[in-house]
Amino acid sequence: QVQLVESGGGLVQPGGSLRLSCAASGTIYSINTMGWYRQAPGKQRELVAVISTRGNTNYADSVKGRFTISRDNAKNTASLQMNSLKPEDTAVYYCYVLTTGYSTFWGQGTQVTVSS
């Protein structure tokens, strides 16, 4: 089992920045991919960004050039730096882990609201 704790959400004005963090605990030796998904009201959960153990990244087209995912394997943490935020980025953001055994784990979610 892997437990994930997220932090860093909040309210920000359009054009502003936020940084989300995710700390993993439990059977952390089995973690392969870490990342972030988001779910806006009335919409399906969608991928935002993921990063492999080796640092390979994948981003949703809507956030490329604005968001940056990073990872510290020694501390078992992942972060999402979000710049130039837009109202359409408003959603609950979930930390995500895929293990080497292809199990998935999710954090409890953190609200990000972009509004003036």
C-alpha positions in Angstrom: 0.0 0.0 0.0 1.1 3.6 -0.8 -0.3 6.6 1.1 -0.2 10.0 -0.6 -0.6 13.4 1.1 -1.1 16.5 -1.0 -0.6 20.1 -0.1 -0.4 23.5 -1.7 -3.8 24.1 -3.2 -5.7 27.4 -2.8 -7.2 30.4 -4.5 -5.2 32.4 -6.9 -5.9 35.1 -9.5 -5.6 34.5 -13.2 -1.9 34.7 -14.2 -0.8 33.7 -10.8 1.2 30.7 -9.6 0.8 27.8 -7.2 2.9 24.8 -6.3 1.4 21.5 -5.3 3.3 18.9 -3.4 2.7 15.2 -2.8 4.5 13.0 -0.2 4.4 9.2 -0.5 4.7 6.7 2.3 4.2 3.0 2.7 5.6 0.5 0.2 7.5 3.3 -1.6 10.0 0.9 -3.1 7.3 -0.2 -5.5 6.6 3.3 -6.9 7.2 3.7 -10.6 5.3 6.7 -12.0 4.1 9.7 -10.0 1.9 12.4 -11.3 -1.1 14.7 -11.1 -4.7 14.4 -12.4 -7.5 16.9 -12.0 -11.2 16.9 -12.0 -13.4 19.9 -12.6 -17.1 20.0 -11.7 -19.1 18.0 -14.1 -16.1 16.7 -16.0 -14.1 13.5 -16.0 -10.8 13.2 -14.2 -8.0 14.0 -16.6 -4.2 13.7 -16.7 -2.2 16.8 -15.9 1.4 15.6 -15.8 3.3 12.5 -14.9 6.9 11.7 -14.3 8.8 8.4 -14.3 11.5 7.2 -11.9 14.0 8.2 -14.5 12.5 11.7 -14.9 10.7 11.2 -18.2 7.6 13.5 -18.2 4.3 13.7 -20.0 2.0 16.7 -19.9 -1.5 17.5 -21.0 -1.5 19.8 -24.0 -3.5 22.3 -22.1 -0.7 22.8 -19.5 2.4 22.5 -21.6 4.7 25.5 -21.1 2.9 26.5 -18.0 3.2 23.6 -15.6 6.3 21.7 -14.5 6.4 18.4 -12.7 9.4 17.4 -10.7 10.3 14.5 -8.4 12.7 13.7 -5.6 13.1 10.0 -5.5 15.2 10.2 -2.3 12.4 12.0 -0.4 9.5 10.2 -2.2 7.9 13.4 -3.2 6.5 15.0 -6.4 5.7 18.6 -7.1 3.7 20.5 -9.7 4.7 24.1 -10.3 1.8 25.8 -12.0 2.4 29.2 -13.6 0.2 31.5 -15.7 -2.9 29.9 -14.2 -6.2 30.3 -16.0 -9.8 30.0 -14.7 -10.1 26.7 -16.7 -7.4 25.2 -14.5 -9.8 25.3 -11.6 -10.3 21.8 -10.3 -9.5 19.3 -7.6 -6.0 18.1 -8.2 -5.1 14.5 -7.2 -1.7 13.0 -6.7 -1.3 9.7 -8.4 1.1 6.8 -8.2 1.6 3.8 -10.4 3.6 0.9 -8.8 5.8 -1.6 -10.5 3.0 -4.1 -10.0 0.6 -1.8 -11.9 -1.4 -0.8 -8.9 -2.6 2.8 -8.7 -3.0 4.9 -5.6 -4.6 8.4 -5.2 -4.3 11.2 -2.8 -7.3 12.8 -1.2 -7.2 15.8 -3.6 -6.5 19.5 -3.1 -8.7 22.3 -4.5 -7.2 24.8 -6.9 -9.4 27.8 -7.7 -8.3 30.4 -10.3 -10.6 33.4 -10.0 -10.4 37.2 -9.8 
